[in-house]
Amino acid sequence: MDRDDVLTLVVLTVVPLALALAVLAISLNHRRRWVATASIVSGVTLVGSLTAYWWLWGIGFEHADSYRPVPAGIERAQAAAGLGAAVAYVLLIVAGAGSAVDVTLRRRPENRLR
């Protein structure tokens, strides 16, 4: 495994998981139910999708490594798992942004201009 493989692995697994944990920590700290729910559901979906993606990738690699064609079902399932991870990642970003906006609006004084 060379440096590029390690960097790719870190970017594809550690960064989304760190984002999921950060959004979860923010959401639980500020106790907004919709943010906590979105964070938990997106985090579980992200971890599950990434696990499924890499598991399917391993199956496809074993086929390719033994010079057998990768079954179309494996390729479709891997694409679906990758799409699920991408959607969950975007939802985590939206939940984090929504939490930040919500906290900012709750802390703003109402009579600031008076």
N, C-alpha and C positions, 0 to 999 in steps of 0.2 A: 504494500500500500504506500503510494508516494504522497507527497505534500498536497497535491491537488485533490486526491481522493479524500484525505482527512479533512481538508477545508470544505469540500462538498458535503461530506457527512455532517460536519458541525453546522453548516448553514441550513441543511435540510432537516435536521432533527433537533439540535440544541436550541437554535434561535426561536423556532415556533413554540417549543416547550417552555422556554424562558418567558416568552410573551404571554403564553397561556397562564403561567404562574403569576406574572405581574398583574395581569388584568384581574385574575381571581383575587389576589391580595387587595387590589384597589377596590374591587366590588364588595368584598366582605367587610372592608374597613368602613365604607360609607353606607352600607346596608340598603342599597337600592335593589329591590327584588329582581327587576328586569335585567339589570347588569349582571347580578350574580347568576341568574338563570342562563343568560346568554353565554357567560364566561364558562360555566360548568359544562353546558351542552357542547359548546364549540371546542373546549379543551378535550373532552372525552372523544368527540368526533375526530379531532385532529390527531390525537394519539392513536386511535383505532385505525384511521385511514393511513397514517404513515406506517404503522406496523403491517397492515395488509399490503400496502404498496411494496415494501421491501421484501416481505415474504414471497409475494408473487414474482418480484424481480428475481429472487433467488431460484424459484422454480423455472422461470424463463431462461436464466443463465445456465442452469444445469442442462436444459434441452439444447441450447445453443452450443455449450461447451462439448457436448457429445455429438455435435453435427446433426442434430435432429431439428426439424422445424418447430418453432414455438407455437403451441395451439392458439388458435384465434381467440378462444374463450379466455385464456390466460392474459393475452394482450388487452382484451376489452376490460377484463376485471381490473387489471393494473391501471389502465387509463381511468376507470371509474374511481378507483381508490385515490389516484393522484388528484383528480378533480374534487373529490370529497375533501381531501386535505387542503386544497387551495381555497375552497369555499369556507371551510372552517377557519382558516387563517385570516381571510378577509372579515369574517364575522367577529373574530377576536379583535381585530383592529378597530372595527366599528364600535364594538362594545367598550373598548378602552377610550376611544374618542368621545363616545356618548357619556361615559362616566366622568371624564375630565370636564366636559361642558356642563354637565349636571352639577358637579361640585362647584364649579366657578359661578354658576347662576345662583346656587343656594348661598354662597358666601358673599355675594354682592349686596352692598347696602341699598335699600330701596330708595332712600331720599338723597341720593348722591349729588344731584344738581341743585337742590334747594339750599 
